[in-house]
Amino acid sequence: MATLSFSIPDEVSEAFKRAFVDIDQNTLIANLMRKAVAEAKQESIRKDAFRLLTERRTLRPKLSSEEILEARTEIRQ
């Protein structure tokens, strides 16, 4: 297991200690770090998907408003 050292403001440290007095702080920090890693991965996936959709936008067939309305009407029947 690795040991990390961080500098954080004193008021954050004190608030953390008060809020989580009965919880194993090492486990809590590890879980928060896992969550942050998962969120970063998810954000990367979202950015890649957005980039891909944006790039492919130019490849889509272009339809007029009239053609779109006609297609909607056909689908609804």
mmCIF file of the N, C-alpha and C atoms, coordinates in Angstrom:
data_MODEL
# 
_entry.id   MODEL 
# 
loop_
_atom_site.group_PDB 
_atom_site.id 
_atom_site.type_symbol 
_atom_site.label_atom_id 
_atom_site.label_alt_id 
_atom_site.label_comp_id 
_atom_site.label_asym_id 
_atom_site.label_entity_id 
_atom_site.label_seq_id 
_atom_site.pdbx_PDB_ins_code 
_atom_site.Cartn_x 
_atom_site.Cartn_y 
_atom_site.Cartn_z 
_atom_site.occupancy 
_atom_site.B_iso_or_equiv 
_atom_site.pdbx_formal_charge 
_atom_site.auth_seq_id 
_atom_site.auth_comp_id 
_atom_site.auth_asym_id 
_atom_site.auth_atom_id 
_atom_site.pdbx_PDB_model_num 
ATOM 1   N N  . MET A 1 1  ? 0.848   -1.170 0.000   1.00 0.00 ? 1  MET A N  1 
ATOM 2   C CA . MET A 1 1  ? 0.000   0.000  0.000   1.00 0.00 ? 1  MET A CA 1 
ATOM 3   C C  . MET A 1 1  ? 0.896   1.237  0.000   1.00 0.00 ? 1  MET A C  1 
ATOM 4   N N  . ALA A 1 2  ? 0.497   2.230  -0.785  1.00 0.00 ? 2  ALA A N  1 
ATOM 5   C CA . ALA A 1 2  ? 1.275   3.461  -0.910  1.00 0.00 ? 2  ALA A CA 1 
ATOM 6   C C  . ALA A 1 2  ? 0.849   4.469  0.145   1.00 0.00 ? 2  ALA A C  1 
ATOM 7   N N  . THR A 1 3  ? 1.752   5.373  0.451   1.00 0.00 ? 3  THR A N  1 
ATOM 8   C CA . THR A 1 3  ? 1.459   6.476  1.355   1.00 0.00 ? 3  THR A CA 1 
ATOM 9   C C  . THR A 1 3  ? 1.601   7.768  0.572   1.00 0.00 ? 3  THR A C  1 
ATOM 10  N N  . LEU A 1 4  ? 0.572   8.613  0.643   1.00 0.00 ? 4  LEU A N  1 
ATOM 11  C CA . LEU A 1 4  ? 0.593   9.902  -0.040  1.00 0.00 ? 4  LEU A CA 1 
ATOM 12  C C  . LEU A 1 4  ? 0.544   11.003 0.993   1.00 0.00 ? 4  LEU A C  1 
ATOM 13  N N  . SER A 1 5  ? 1.132   12.114 0.646   1.00 0.00 ? 5  SER A N  1 
ATOM 14  C CA . SER A 1 5  ? 1.137   13.253 1.547   1.00 0.00 ? 5  SER A CA 1 
ATOM 15  C C  . SER A 1 5  ? 0.605   14.471 0.795   1.00 0.00 ? 5  SER A C  1 
ATOM 16  N N  . PHE A 1 6  ? -0.411  15.123 1.366   1.00 0.00 ? 6  PHE A N  1 
ATOM 17  C CA . PHE A 1 6  ? -1.028  16.285 0.738   1.00 0.00 ? 6  PHE A CA 1 
ATOM 18  C C  . PHE A 1 6  ? -1.031  17.449 1.712   1.00 0.00 ? 6  PHE A C  1 
ATOM 19  N N  . SER A 1 7  ? -0.919  18.638 1.167   1.00 0.00 ? 7  SER A N  1 
ATOM 20  C CA . SER A 1 7  ? -1.084  19.851 1.966   1.00 0.00 ? 7  SER A CA 1 
ATOM 21  C C  . SER A 1 7  ? -2.469  20.396 1.684   1.00 0.00 ? 7  SER A C  1 
ATOM 22  N N  . ILE A 1 8  ? -3.238  20.587 2.736   1.00 0.00 ? 8  ILE A N  1 
ATOM 23  C CA . ILE A 1 8  ? -4.586  21.138 2.596   1.00 0.00 ? 8  ILE A CA 1 
ATOM 24  C C  . ILE A 1 8  ? -4.752  22.244 3.627   1.00 0.00 ? 8  ILE A C  1 
ATOM 25  N N  . PRO A 1 9  ? -5.665  23.161 3.364   1.00 0.00 ? 9  PRO A N  1 
ATOM 26  C CA . PRO A 1 9  ? -5.882  24.241 4.332   1.00 0.00 ? 9  PRO A CA 1 
ATOM 27  C C  . PRO A 1 9  ? -6.308  23.681 5.693   1.00 0.00 ? 9  PRO A C  1 
ATOM 28  N N  . ASP A 1 10 ? -5.868  24.348 6.751   1.00 0.00 ? 10 ASP A N  1 
ATOM 29  C CA . ASP A 1 10 ? -6.184  23.898 8.116   1.00 0.00 ? 10 ASP A CA 1 
ATOM 30  C C  . ASP A 1 10 ? -7.685  23.783 8.360   1.00 0.00 ? 10 ASP A C  1 
ATOM 31  N N  . GLU A 1 11 ? -8.460  24.748 7.855   1.00 0.00 ? 11 GLU A N  1 
ATOM 32  C CA . GLU A 1 11 ? -9.906  24.707 8.102   1.00 0.00 ? 11 GLU A CA 1 
ATOM 33  C C  . GLU A 1 11 ? -10.556 23.497 7.425   1.00 0.00 ? 11 GLU A C  1 
ATOM 34  N N  . VAL A 1 12 ? -10.034 23.075 6.281   1.00 0.00 ? 12 VAL A N  1 
ATOM 35  C CA . VAL A 1 12 ? -10.553 21.882 5.612   1.00 0.00 ? 12 VAL A CA 1 
ATOM 36  C C  . VAL A 1 12 ? -10.207 20.646 6.428   1.00 0.00 ? 12 VAL A C  1 
ATOM 37  N N  . SER A 1 13 ? -8.984  20.587 6.905   1.00 0.00 ? 13 SER A N  1 
ATOM 38  C CA . SER A 1 13 ? -8.539  19.452 7.722   1.00 0.00 ? 13 SER A CA 1 
ATOM 39  C C  . SER A 1 13 ? -9.386  19.323 8.987   1.00 0.00 ? 13 SER A C  1 
ATOM 40  N N  . GLU A 1 14 ? -9.617  20.428 9.663   1.00 0.00 ? 14 GLU A N  1 
ATOM 41  C CA . GLU A 1 14 ? -10.396 20.398 10.901  1.00 0.00 ? 14 GLU A CA 1 
ATOM 42  C C  . GLU A 1 14 ? -11.858 20.025 10.618  1.00 0.00 ? 14 GLU A C  1 
ATOM 43  N N  . ALA A 1 15 ? -12.431 20.577 9.571   1.00 0.00 ? 15 ALA A N  1 
ATOM 44  C CA . ALA A 1 15 ? -13.817 20.250 9.220   1.00 0.00 ? 15 ALA A CA 1 
ATOM 45  C C  . ALA A 1 15 ? -13.936 18.775 8.864   1.00 0.00 ? 15 ALA A C  1 
ATOM 46  N N  . PHE A 1 16 ? -12.955 18.242 8.157   1.00 0.00 ? 16 PHE A N  1 
ATOM 47  C CA . PHE A 1 16 ? -12.942 16.823 7.784   1.00 0.00 ? 16 PHE A CA 1 
ATOM 48  C C  . PHE A 1 16 ? -12.895 15.951 9.038   1.00 0.00 ? 16 PHE A C  1 
ATOM 49  N N  . LYS A 1 17 ? -12.017 16.293 9.945   1.00 0.00 ? 17 LYS A N  1 
ATOM 50  C CA . LYS A 1 17 ? -11.888 15.504 11.186  1.00 0.00 ? 17 LYS A CA 1 
ATOM 51  C C  . LYS A 1 17 ? -13.181 15.525 11.991  1.00 0.00 ? 17 LYS A C  1 
ATOM 52  N N  . ARG A 1 18 ? -13.837 16.686 12.063  1.00 0.00 ? 18 ARG A N  1 
ATOM 53  C CA . ARG A 1 18 ? -15.100 16.784 12.802  1.00 0.00 ? 18 ARG A CA 1 
ATOM 54  C C  . ARG A 1 18 ? -16.217 16.007 12.105  1.00 0.00 ? 18 ARG A C  1 
ATOM 55  N N  . ALA A 1 19 ? -16.270 16.097 10.791  1.00 0.00 ? 19 ALA A N  1 
ATOM 56  C CA . ALA A 1 19 ? -17.350 15.454 10.042  1.00 0.00 ? 19 ALA A CA 1 
ATOM 57  C C  . ALA A 1 19 ? -17.234 13.936 10.047  1.00 0.00 ? 19 ALA A C  1 
ATOM 58  N N  . PHE A 1 20 ? -16.001 13.424 10.099  1.00 0.00 ? 20 PHE A N  1 
ATOM 59  C CA . PHE A 1 20 ? -15.783 11.981 9.967   1.00 0.00 ? 20 PHE A CA 1 
ATOM 60  C C  . PHE A 1 20 ? -15.040 11.401 11.172  1.00 0.00 ? 20 PHE A C  1 
ATOM 61  N N  . VAL A 1 21 ? -15.400 11.860 12.330  1.00 0.00 ? 21 VAL A N  1 
ATOM 62  C CA . VAL A 1 21 ? -14.703 11.456 13.552  1.00 0.00 ? 21 VAL A CA 1 
ATOM 63  C C  . VAL A 1 21 ? -14.804 9.955  13.825  1.00 0.00 ? 21 VAL A C  1 
ATOM 64  N N  . ASP A 1 22 ? -15.922 9.320  13.470  1.00 0.00 ? 22 ASP A N  1 
ATOM 65  C CA . ASP A 1 22 ? -16.123 7.901  13.773  1.00 0.00 ? 22 ASP A CA 1 
ATOM 66  C C  . ASP A 1 22 ? -15.842 6.983  12.580  1.00 0.00 ? 22 ASP A C  1 
ATOM 67  N N  . ILE A 1 23 ? -15.241 7.526  11.537  1.00 0.00 ? 23 ILE A N  1 
ATOM 68  C CA . ILE A 1 23 ? -14.984 6.739  10.325  1.00 0.00 ? 23 ILE A CA 1 
ATOM 69  C C  . ILE A 1 23 ? -13.480 6.638  10.114  1.00 0.00 ? 23 ILE A C  1 
ATOM 70  N N  . ASP A 1 24 ? -13.042 5.459  9.670   1.00 0.00 ? 24 ASP A N  1 
ATOM 71  C CA . ASP A 1 24 ? -11.628 5.275  9.365   1.00 0.00 ? 24 ASP A CA 1 
ATOM 72  C C  . ASP A 1 24 ? -11.260 6.221  8.219   1.00 0.00 ? 24 ASP A C  1 
ATOM 73  N N  . GLN A 1 25 ? -10.455 7.217  8.525   1.00 0.00 ? 25 GLN A N  1 
ATOM 74  C CA . GLN A 1 25 ? -10.145 8.252  7.553   1.00 0.00 ? 25 GLN A CA 1 
ATOM 75  C C  . GLN A 1 25 ? -9.323  7.724  6.382   1.00 0.00 ? 25 GLN A C  1 
ATOM 76  N N  . ASN A 1 26 ? -8.469  6.739  6.610   1.00 0.00 ? 26 ASN A N  1 
ATOM 77  C CA . ASN A 1 26 ? -7.694  6.162  5.508   1.00 0.00 ? 26 ASN A CA 1 
ATOM 78  C C  . ASN A 1 26 ? -8.626  5.499  4.489   1.00 0.00 ? 26 ASN A C  1 
ATOM 79  N N  . THR A 1 27 ? -9.597  4.750  4.987   1.00 0.00 ? 27 THR A N  1 
ATOM 80  C CA . THR A 1 27 ? -10.564 4.104  4.105   1.00 0.00 ? 27 THR A CA 1 
ATOM 81  C C  . THR A 1 27 ? -11.407 5.142  3.379   1.00 0.00 ? 27 THR A C  1 
ATOM 82  N N  . LEU A 1 28 ? -11.829 6.151  4.106   1.00 0.00 ? 28 LEU A N  1 
ATOM 83  C CA . LEU A 1 28 ? -12.647 7.209  3.512   1.00 0.00 ? 28 LEU A CA 1 
ATOM 84  C C  . LEU A 1 28 ? -11.887 7.917  2.391   1.00 0.00 ? 28 LEU A C  1 
ATOM 85  N N  . ILE A 1 29 ? -10.654 8.291  2.635   1.00 0.00 ? 29 ILE A N  1 
ATOM 86  C CA . ILE A 1 29 ? -9.840  8.972  1.617   1.00 0.00 ? 29 ILE A CA 1 
ATOM 87  C C  . ILE A 1 29 ? -9.634  8.055  0.418   1.00 0.00 ? 29 ILE A C  1 
ATOM 88  N N  . ALA A 1 30 ? -9.356  6.797  0.649   1.00 0.00 ? 30 ALA A N  1 
ATOM 89  C CA . ALA A 1 30 ? -9.169  5.847  -0.455  1.00 0.00 ? 30 ALA A CA 1 
ATOM 90  C C  . ALA A 1 30 ? -10.440 5.754  -1.290  1.00 0.00 ? 30 ALA A C  1 
ATOM 91  N N  . ASN A 1 31 ? -11.607 5.704  -0.628  1.00 0.00 ? 31 ASN A N  1 
ATOM 92  C CA . ASN A 1 31 ? -12.873 5.641  -1.361  1.00 0.00 ? 31 ASN A CA 1 
ATOM 93  C C  . ASN A 1 31 ? -13.132 6.924  -2.149  1.00 0.00 ? 31 ASN A C  1 
ATOM 94  N N  . LEU A 1 32 ? -12.813 8.071  -1.563  1.00 0.00 ? 32 LEU A N  1 
ATOM 95  C CA . LEU A 1 32 ? -12.964 9.341  -2.275  1.00 0.00 ? 32 LEU A CA 1 
ATOM 96  C C  . LEU A 1 32 ? -12.042 9.402  -3.490  1.00 0.00 ? 32 LEU A C  1 
ATOM 97  N N  . MET A 1 33 ? -10.844 8.879  -3.349  1.00 0.00 ? 33 MET A N  1 
ATOM 98  C CA . MET A 1 33 ? -9.904  8.863  -4.468  1.00 0.00 ? 33 MET A CA 1 
ATOM 99  C C  . MET A 1 33 ? -10.397 7.922  -5.566  1.00 0.00 ? 33 MET A C  1 
ATOM 100 N N  . ARG A 1 34 ? -10.942 6.761  -5.181  1.00 0.00 ? 34 ARG A N  1 
ATOM 101 C CA . ARG A 1 34 ? -11.507 5.843  -6.171  1.00 0.00 ? 34 ARG A CA 1 
ATOM 102 C C  . ARG A 1 34 ? -12.633 6.523  -6.951  1.00 0.00 ? 34 ARG A C  1 
ATOM 103 N N  . LYS A 1 35 ? -13.485 7.230  -6.223  1.00 0.00 ? 35 LYS A N  1 
ATOM 104 C CA . LYS A 1 35 ? -14.602 7.930  -6.854  1.00 0.00 ? 35 LYS A CA 1 
ATOM 105 C C  . LYS A 1 35 ? -14.079 9.007  -7.808  1.00 0.00 ? 35 LYS A C  1 
ATOM 106 N N  . ALA A 1 36 ? -13.062 9.739  -7.409  1.00 0.00 ? 36 ALA A N  1 
ATOM 107 C CA . ALA A 1 36 ? -12.489 10.779 -8.263  1.00 0.00 ? 36 ALA A CA 1 
ATOM 108 C C  . ALA A 1 36 ? -11.892 10.181 -9.533  1.00 0.00 ? 36 ALA A C  1 
ATOM 109 N N  . VAL A 1 37 ? -11.224 9.039  -9.410  1.00 0.00 ? 37 VAL A N  1 
ATOM 110 C CA . VAL A 1 37 ? -10.653 8.362  -10.580 1.00 0.00 ? 37 VAL A CA 1 
ATOM 111 C C  . VAL A 1 37 ? -11.770 7.908  -11.518 1.00 0.00 ? 37 VAL A C  1 
ATOM 112 N N  . ALA A 1 38 ? -12.823 7.333  -10.969 1.00 0.00 ? 38 ALA A N  1 
ATOM 113 C CA . ALA A 1 38 ? -13.956 6.873  -11.786 1.00 0.00 ? 38 ALA A CA 1 
ATOM 114 C C  . ALA A 1 38 ? -14.613 8.052  -12.495 1.00 0.00 ? 38 ALA A C  1 
ATOM 115 N N  . GLU A 1 39 ? -14.777 9.171  -11.799 1.00 0.00 ? 39 GLU A N  1 
ATOM 116 C CA . GLU A 1 39 ? -15.372 10.360 -12.405 1.00 0.00 ? 39 GLU A CA 1 
ATOM 117 C C  . GLU A 1 39 ? -14.480 10.912 -13.510 1.00 0.00 ? 39 GLU A C  1 
ATOM 118 N N  . ALA A 1 40 ? -13.175 10.892 -13.313 1.00 0.00 ? 40 ALA A N  1 
ATOM 119 C CA . ALA A 1 40 ? -12.245 11.369 -14.342 1.00 0.00 ? 40 ALA A CA 1 
ATOM 120 C C  . ALA A 1 40 ? -12.315 10.476 -15.582 1.00 0.00 ? 40 ALA A C  1 
ATOM 121 N N  . LYS A 1 41 ? -12.400 9.165  -15.380 1.00 0.00 ? 41 LYS A N  1 
ATOM 122 C CA . LYS A 1 41 ? -12.532 8.248  -16.514 1.00 0.00 ? 41 LYS A CA 1 
ATOM 123 C C  . LYS A 1 41 ? -13.837 8.506  -17.262 1.00 0.00 ? 41 LYS A C  1 
ATOM 124 N N  . GLN A 1 42 ? -14.928 8.680  -16.519 1.00 0.00 ? 42 GLN A N  1 
ATOM 125 C CA . GLN A 1 42 ? -16.231 8.936  -17.135 1.00 0.00 ? 42 GLN A CA 1 
ATOM 126 C C  . GLN A 1 42 ? -16.204 10.245 -17.923 1.00 0.00 ? 42 GLN A C  1 
ATOM 127 N N  . GLU A 1 43 ? -15.570 11.262 -17.372 1.00 0.00 ? 43 GLU A N  1 
ATOM 128 C CA . GLU A 1 43 ? -15.456 12.547 -18.065 1.00 0.00 ? 43 GLU A CA 1 
ATOM 129 C C  . GLU A 1 43 ? -14.661 12.389 -19.356 1.00 0.00 ? 43 GLU A C  1 
ATOM 130 N N  . SER A 1 44 ? -13.614 11.593 -19.322 1.00 0.00 ? 44 SER A N  1 
ATOM 131 C CA . SER A 1 44 ? -12.811 11.336 -20.517 1.00 0.00 ? 44 SER A CA 1 
ATOM 132 C C  . SER A 1 44 ? -13.644 10.628 -21.579 1.00 0.00 ? 44 SER A C  1 
ATOM 133 N N  . ILE A 1 45 ? -14.457 9.662  -21.159 1.00 0.00 ? 45 ILE A N  1 
ATOM 134 C CA . ILE A 1 45 ? -15.334 8.943  -22.095 1.00 0.00 ? 45 ILE A CA 1 
ATOM 135 C C  . ILE A 1 45 ? -16.334 9.918  -22.719 1.00 0.00 ? 45 ILE A C  1 
ATOM 136 N N  . ARG A 1 46 ? -16.908 10.801 -21.904 1.00 0.00 ? 46 ARG A N  1 
ATOM 137 C CA . ARG A 1 46 ? -17.868 11.786 -22.416 1.00 0.00 ? 46 ARG A CA 1 
ATOM 138 C C  . ARG A 1 46 ? -17.212 12.728 -23.431 1.00 0.00 ? 46 ARG A C  1 
ATOM 139 N N  . LYS A 1 47 ? -16.000 13.186 -23.103 1.00 0.00 ? 47 LYS A N  1 
ATOM 140 C CA . LYS A 1 47 ? -15.296 14.086 -24.025 1.00 0.00 ? 47 LYS A CA 1 
ATOM 141 C C  . LYS A 1 47 ? -14.984 13.388 -25.338 1.00 0.00 ? 47 LYS A C  1 
ATOM 142 N N  . ASP A 1 48 ? -14.545 12.139 -25.280 1.00 0.00 ? 48 ASP A N  1 
ATOM 143 C CA . ASP A 1 48 ? -14.251 11.381 -26.494 1.00 0.00 ? 48 ASP A CA 1 
ATOM 144 C C  . ASP A 1 48 ? -15.519 11.177 -27.327 1.00 0.00 ? 48 ASP A C  1 
ATOM 145 N N  . ALA A 1 49 ? -16.625 10.865 -26.663 1.00 0.00 ? 49 ALA A N  1 
ATOM 146 C CA . ALA A 1 49 ? -17.895 10.666 -27.374 1.00 0.00 ? 49 ALA A CA 1 
ATOM 147 C C  . ALA A 1 49 ? -18.342 11.968 -28.032 1.00 0.00 ? 49 ALA A C  1 
ATOM 148 N N  . PHE A 1 50 ? -18.236 13.070 -27.310 1.00 0.00 ? 50 PHE A N  1 
ATOM 149 C CA . PHE A 1 50 ? -18.626 14.371 -27.866 1.00 0.00 ? 50 PHE A CA 1 
ATOM 150 C C  . PHE A 1 50 ? -17.744 14.720 -29.063 1.00 0.00 ? 50 PHE A C  1 
ATOM 151 N N  . ARG A 1 51 ? -16.455 14.490 -28.940 1.00 0.00 ? 51 ARG A N  1 
ATOM 152 C CA . ARG A 1 51 ? -15.529 14.765 -30.037 1.00 0.00 ? 51 ARG A CA 1 
ATOM 153 C C  . ARG A 1 51 ? -15.898 13.931 -31.262 1.00 0.00 ? 51 ARG A C  1 
ATOM 154 N N  . LEU A 1 52 ? -16.158 12.651 -31.054 1.00 0.00 ? 52 LEU A N  1 
ATOM 155 C CA . LEU A 1 52 ? -16.511 11.753 -32.147 1.00 0.00 ? 52 LEU A CA 1 
ATOM 156 C C  . LEU A 1 52 ? -17.821 12.177 -32.817 1.00 0.00 ? 52 LEU A C  1 
ATOM 157 N N  . LEU A 1 53 ? -18.829 12.496 -32.016 1.00 0.00 ? 53 LEU A N  1 
ATOM 158 C CA . LEU A 1 53 ? -20.105 12.941 -32.575 1.00 0.00 ? 53 LEU A CA 1 
ATOM 159 C C  . LEU A 1 53 ? -19.937 14.249 -33.347 1.00 0.00 ? 53 LEU A C  1 
ATOM 160 N N  . THR A 1 54 ? -19.141 15.142 -32.832 1.00 0.00 ? 54 THR A N  1 
ATOM 161 C CA . THR A 1 54 ? -18.904 16.412 -33.500 1.00 0.00 ? 54 THR A CA 1 
ATOM 162 C C  . THR A 1 54 ? -18.176 16.201 -34.825 1.00 0.00 ? 54 THR A C  1 
ATOM 163 N N  . GLU A 1 55 ? -17.180 15.329 -34.833 1.00 0.00 ? 55 GLU A N  1 
ATOM 164 C CA . GLU A 1 55 ? -16.445 15.049 -36.067 1.00 0.00 ? 55 GLU A CA 1 
ATOM 165 C C  . GLU A 1 55 ? -17.346 14.411 -37.114 1.00 0.00 ? 55 GLU A C  1 
ATOM 166 N N  . ARG A 1 56 ? -18.208 13.513 -36.685 1.00 0.00 ? 56 ARG A N  1 
ATOM 167 C CA . ARG A 1 56 ? -19.075 12.787 -37.622 1.00 0.00 ? 56 ARG A CA 1 
ATOM 168 C C  . ARG A 1 56 ? -20.274 13.607 -38.078 1.00 0.00 ? 56 ARG A C  1 
ATOM 169 N N  . ARG A 1 57 ? -20.501 14.723 -37.411 1.00 0.00 ? 57 ARG A N  1 
ATOM 170 C CA . ARG A 1 57 ? -21.646 15.564 -37.763 1.00 0.00 ? 57 ARG A CA 1 
ATOM 171 C C  . ARG A 1 57 ? -21.601 15.969 -39.234 1.00 0.00 ? 57 ARG A C  1 
ATOM 172 N N  . THR A 1 58 ? -20.416 16.224 -39.744 1.00 0.00 ? 58 THR A N  1 
ATOM 173 C CA . THR A 1 58 ? -20.285 16.655 -41.137 1.00 0.00 ? 58 THR A CA 1 
ATOM 174 C C  . THR A 1 58 ? -20.591 15.520 -42.119 1.00 0.00 ? 58 THR A C  1 
ATOM 175 N N  . LEU A 1 59 ? -20.574 14.283 -41.649 1.00 0.00 ? 59 LEU A N  1 
ATOM 176 C CA . LEU A 1 59 ? -20.820 13.131 -42.513 1.00 0.00 ? 59 LEU A CA 1 
ATOM 177 C C  . LEU A 1 59 ? -22.304 12.766 -42.618 1.00 0.00 ? 59 LEU A C  1 
ATOM 178 N N  . ARG A 1 60 ? -23.109 13.327 -41.721 1.00 0.00 ? 60 ARG A N  1 
ATOM 179 C CA . ARG A 1 60 ? -24.539 13.004 -41.718 1.00 0.00 ? 60 ARG A CA 1 
ATOM 180 C C  . ARG A 1 60 ? -25.226 13.608 -42.928 1.00 0.00 ? 60 ARG A C  1 
ATOM 181 N N  . PRO A 1 61 ? -26.275 12.936 -43.423 1.00 0.00 ? 61 PRO A N  1 
ATOM 182 C CA . PRO A 1 61 ? -27.036 13.536 -44.521 1.00 0.00 ? 61 PRO A CA 1 
ATOM 183 C C  . PRO A 1 61 ? -27.710 14.817 -44.045 1.00 0.00 ? 61 PRO A C  1 
ATOM 184 N N  . LYS A 1 62 ? -27.751 15.771 -44.926 1.00 0.00 ? 62 LYS A N  1 
ATOM 185 C CA . LYS A 1 62 ? -28.368 17.046 -44.565 1.00 0.00 ? 62 LYS A CA 1 
ATOM 186 C C  . LYS A 1 62 ? -29.798 17.058 -45.087 1.00 0.00 ? 62 LYS A C  1 
ATOM 187 N N  . LEU A 1 63 ? -30.724 17.371 -44.210 1.00 0.00 ? 63 LEU A N  1 
ATOM 188 C CA . LEU A 1 63 ? -32.140 17.412 -44.569 1.00 0.00 ? 63 LEU A CA 1 
ATOM 189 C C  . LEU A 1 63 ? -32.689 18.808 -44.333 1.00 0.00 ? 63 LEU A C  1 
ATOM 190 N N  . SER A 1 64 ? -33.629 19.177 -45.158 1.00 0.00 ? 64 SER A N  1 
ATOM 191 C CA . SER A 1 64 ? -34.296 20.461 -44.948 1.00 0.00 ? 64 SER A CA 1 
ATOM 192 C C  . SER A 1 64 ? -35.330 20.298 -43.839 1.00 0.00 ? 64 SER A C  1 
ATOM 193 N N  . SER A 1 65 ? -35.813 21.408 -43.349 1.00 0.00 ? 65 SER A N  1 
ATOM 194 C CA . SER A 1 65 ? -36.855 21.371 -42.317 1.00 0.00 ? 65 SER A CA 1 
ATOM 195 C C  . SER A 1 65 ? -38.096 20.661 -42.846 1.00 0.00 ? 65 SER A C  1 
ATOM 196 N N  . GLU A 1 66 ? -38.400 20.899 -44.111 1.00 0.00 ? 66 GLU A N  1 
ATOM 197 C CA . GLU A 1 66 ? -39.565 20.262 -44.721 1.00 0.00 ? 66 GLU A CA 1 
ATOM 198 C C  . GLU A 1 66 ? -39.399 18.742 -44.757 1.00 0.00 ? 66 GLU A C  1 
ATOM 199 N N  . GLU A 1 67 ? -38.208 18.272 -45.106 1.00 0.00 ? 67 GLU A N  1 
ATOM 200 C CA . GLU A 1 67 ? -37.951 16.825 -45.155 1.00 0.00 ? 67 GLU A CA 1 
ATOM 201 C C  . GLU A 1 67 ? -38.045 16.206 -43.758 1.00 0.00 ? 67 GLU A C  1 
ATOM 202 N N  . ILE A 1 68 ? -37.579 16.911 -42.776 1.00 0.00 ? 68 ILE A N  1 
ATOM 203 C CA . ILE A 1 68 ? -37.656 16.422 -41.391 1.00 0.00 ? 68 ILE A CA 1 
ATOM 204 C C  . ILE A 1 68 ? -39.112 16.318 -40.955 1.00 0.00 ? 68 ILE A C  1 
ATOM 205 N N  . LEU A 1 69 ? -39.905 17.346 -41.246 1.00 0.00 ? 69 LEU A N  1 
ATOM 206 C CA . LEU A 1 69 ? -41.325 17.324 -40.886 1.00 0.00 ? 69 LEU A CA 1 
ATOM 207 C C  . LEU A 1 69 ? -42.054 16.197 -41.593 1.00 0.00 ? 69 LEU A C  1 
ATOM 208 N N  . GLU A 1 70 ? -41.733 15.962 -42.864 1.00 0.00 ? 70 GLU A N  1 
ATOM 209 C CA . GLU A 1 70 ? -42.351 14.853 -43.606 1.00 0.00 ? 70 GLU A CA 1 
ATOM 210 C C  . GLU A 1 70 ? -42.001 13.516 -42.954 1.00 0.00 ? 70 GLU A C  1 
ATOM 211 N N  . ALA A 1 71 ? -40.750 13.342 -42.576 1.00 0.00 ? 71 ALA A N  1 
ATOM 212 C CA . ALA A 1 71 ? -40.320 12.084 -41.955 1.00 0.00 ? 71 ALA A CA 1 
ATOM 213 C C  . ALA A 1 71 ? -41.029 11.891 -40.619 1.00 0.00 ? 71 ALA A C  1 
ATOM 214 N N  . ARG A 1 72 ? -41.189 12.942 -39.846 1.00 0.00 ? 72 ARG A N  1 
ATOM 215 C CA . ARG A 1 72 ? -41.893 12.839 -38.566 1.00 0.00 ? 72 ARG A CA 1 
ATOM 216 C C  . ARG A 1 72 ? -43.352 12.439 -38.786 1.00 0.00 ? 72 ARG A C  1 
ATOM 217 N N  . THR A 1 73 ? -43.948 13.036 -39.781 1.00 0.00 ? 73 THR A N  1 
ATOM 218 C CA . THR A 1 73 ? -45.341 12.730 -40.082 1.00 0.00 ? 73 THR A CA 1 
ATOM 219 C C  . THR A 1 73 ? -45.491 11.258 -40.477 1.00 0.00 ? 73 THR A C  1 
ATOM 220 N N  . GLU A 1 74 ? -44.579 10.750 -41.282 1.00 0.00 ? 74 GLU A N  1 
ATOM 221 C CA . GLU A 1 74 ? -44.623 9.345  -41.691 1.00 0.00 ? 74 GLU A CA 1 
ATOM 222 C C  . GLU A 1 74 ? -44.464 8.414  -40.505 1.00 0.00 ? 74 GLU A C  1 
ATOM 223 N N  . ILE A 1 75 ? -43.553 8.761  -39.607 1.00 0.00 ? 75 ILE A N  1 
ATOM 224 C CA . ILE A 1 75 ? -43.287 7.916  -38.441 1.00 0.00 ? 75 ILE A CA 1 
ATOM 225 C C  . ILE A 1 75 ? -44.520 7.869  -37.528 1.00 0.00 ? 75 ILE A C  1 
ATOM 226 N N  . ARG A 1 76 ? -45.212 8.962  -37.391 1.00 0.00 ? 76 ARG A N  1 
ATOM 227 C CA . ARG A 1 76 ? -46.341 9.054  -36.470 1.00 0.00 ? 76 ARG A CA 1 
ATOM 228 C C  . ARG A 1 76 ? -47.581 8.338  -36.998 1.00 0.00 ? 76 ARG A C  1 
ATOM 229 N N  . GLN A 1 77 ? -47.616 7.995  -38.249 1.00 0.00 ? 77 GLN A N  1 
ATOM 230 C CA . GLN A 1 77 ? -48.820 7.358  -38.819 1.00 0.00 ? 77 GLN A CA 1 
ATOM 231 C C  . GLN A 1 77 ? -48.836 5.882  -38.570 1.00 0.00 ? 77 GLN A C  1 
# 
